[in-house]
Amino acid sequence: MKKARQQRPRRASSAKIPGRADRKRNELADDDTPLSPEWIKEIKRRVRDSRDPVRYMLVSEFTRRFILYYNVTTDTFAMNDASRGTLFKRREIAESAKAHLGDGVALVKFTVKGDRLKRLSPFRGMRLRSRSASRIRRPTRHAHKTRR
């Protein structure tokens, strides 16, 4: 005797759903409602935003070989590894996070191409005051003696 072959149940594709193939492209089904102009505008904005590869990261730069990248989830800085920093899609959100971190943090623009991060902003480094600029001239306590 031959064993009966077991048939796998077929999955329904979207083209074979009853009633769907009969509808024309511009017709709406009974349960479909037309989108408002605000929703259409929002959907177009989201599509444009998803295709934009520019992202922002919070960075504390000391030298070209010593750069700290901020990670929001752990509230820590990763040293010299940009892939461990948090990428922000929106500049406004990154700037608000930067306001909580202080003066030593800069906002750097990156782009995502494939699996690689590429830095778009130039290196700025730490801007330290020179010693002469930080000195304040104070009057001495003793009076200056003049020569006669």
C-alpha positions, 0 to 999 in steps of 0.5 A, spaced: 500 500 500 502 506 498 502 512 503 497 517 502 501 524 501 499 529 506 498 536 502 500 542 506 495 548 507 496 553 502 497 560 504 492 565 501 496 571 498 493 578 497 491 577 490 486 571 492 482 574 497 475 574 495 472 581 493 479 584 492 481 582 485 474 585 483 475 592 486 479 597 481 485 601 484 481 607 485 475 604 488 474 604 496 471 598 500 465 599 504 470 599 510 475 603 507 475 611 509 479 616 505 485 619 508 484 626 510 489 631 507 493 632 514 494 624 514 496 624 507 501 630 509 504 626 515 505 620 511 509 623 506 513 627 511 514 620 515 516 617 508 521 622 507 524 622 514 525 614 513 529 615 507 533 621 510 540 617 512 542 623 516 543 622 524 545 626 530 550 624 536 552 627 542 560 627 542 565 629 547 571 630 543 578 631 546 583 629 541 582 626 534 584 619 538 580 620 544 572 621 543 567 620 547 560 618 544 554 618 548 549 612 549 542 614 552 540 608 554 545 606 559 547 614 560 554 613 559 560 615 554 563 610 549 570 611 548 572 611 540 567 607 538 561 611 534 557 605 533 556 604 541 553 611 541 546 613 540 543 616 534 538 621 534 533 622 528 531 629 530 536 634 531 531 637 536 531 631 540 538 631 540 539 638 542 534 637 548 538 631 551 545 635 550 542 641 554 542 636 560 549 634 559 553 640 559 557 644 556 563 639 554 558 635 549 557 637 542 552 635 536 555 631 531 552 629 524 553 622 521 550 619 515 548 611 515 550 608 509 549 600 509 552 598 516 557 604 516 557 610 520 560 616 516 561 622 520 559 629 516 561 634 521 568 636 522 572 635 528 572 641 533 576 638 539 576 641 546 576 649 546 580 650 552 582 657 555 589 659 554 593 660 561 594 668 559 586 669 558 584 665 564 589 669 569 586 675 572 590 681 574 589 683 581 591 689 585 597 688 589 596 689 597 602 693 598 603 700 595 608 701 589 614 704 591 616 709 587 624 711 586 626 718 587 
